[in-house]
Amino acid sequence: MAQEDNFKKLVAHCKEYGYVFPSSEIYDGLSAVYDYGQYGVELKNNIKKYWWDSMVLLTIILWVLIQQYLCIRQSGKLQGMLMHLMTLS
């Protein structure tokens, strides 16, 4: 019962501050469906942007760092081989 009360309070708060509007008030449709208000659209877009940044951009940054690490290791191996060849001649 406490979860239902919390959900009702959350929905009432979102309706009061313009995050969502019941579709039945706008279109005379189903009473269980909600449309985004102007703040709801902004909130949805911010969540979507945060998800995109965290999943895509962070992955790209990690990929670049891994490539740089691998290049440094390979150049170190190459440098070691060159030093070995120089001592042989």
C-alpha positions in Angstrom: 0.0 0.0 0.0 2.9 2.4 0.7 4.2 2.0 -2.8 0.8 2.8 -4.3 0.5 6.0 -2.1 4.0 7.0 -3.1 3.2 6.5 -6.8 0.0 8.5 -6.5 1.9 11.3 -4.8 4.5 11.2 -7.6 1.9 11.4 -10.3 0.1 14.2 -8.6 3.3 16.1 -8.3 4.2 15.6 -11.9 0.7 16.7 -13.0 0.8 19.7 -10.8 4.2 21.0 -12.1 3.6 20.2 -15.8 5.7 17.1 -16.3 2.8 14.9 -17.5 -0.8 15.5 -18.4 -3.5 12.8 -18.4 -4.5 12.1 -22.1 -8.1 11.8 -21.0 -8.1 15.5 -20.1 -6.7 16.5 -23.5 -8.1 14.0 -26.0 -10.9 12.2 -24.2 -9.0 9.0 -24.4 -7.9 6.4 -21.9 -7.5 7.6 -18.3 -4.4 5.5 -17.7 -2.3 7.1 -20.4 -0.2 10.3 -19.9 1.3 12.7 -22.3 4.5 14.6 -21.6 4.2 18.3 -20.6 6.9 20.8 -21.5 9.0 19.9 -18.5 8.4 16.2 -19.1 9.8 16.5 -22.6 12.9 18.3 -21.3 13.4 15.7 -18.6 13.0 12.9 -21.2 15.5 14.6 -23.5 18.0 15.1 -20.7 17.8 11.5 -19.6 18.2 10.4 -23.2 21.2 12.7 -23.7 22.8 11.5 -20.4 22.4 7.9 -21.5 23.8 8.5 -25.0 26.8 10.4 -23.5 27.5 7.7 -21.0 27.2 4.8 -23.4 28.6 6.1 -26.6 31.0 8.9 -25.8 32.5 7.1 -22.8 33.1 4.0 -24.9 34.8 6.1 -27.6 37.1 7.7 -25.0 38.0 4.3 -23.5 38.7 2.9 -27.0 41.1 5.8 -27.7 42.9 5.3 -24.4 43.3 1.6 -25.0 44.6 2.2 -28.5 47.2 4.7 -27.1 48.3 2.2 -24.5 48.7 -0.5 -27.1 50.7 1.8 -29.4 53.0 2.8 -26.6 53.6 -0.9 -25.8 54.3 -1.7 -29.5 56.6 1.2 -29.9 58.5 0.1 -26.8 58.9 -3.4 -28.3 60.1 -1.9 -31.6 62.6 0.3 -29.8 63.9 -2.7 -28.0 64.3 -4.7 -31.2 66.2 -1.8 -32.8 68.5 -1.5 -29.8 69.2 -5.3 -30.1 69.9 -5.0 -33.8 72.3 -2.1 -33.2 74.3 -4.0 -30.7 74.6 -6.9 -33.1 76.2 -4.9 -35.9 
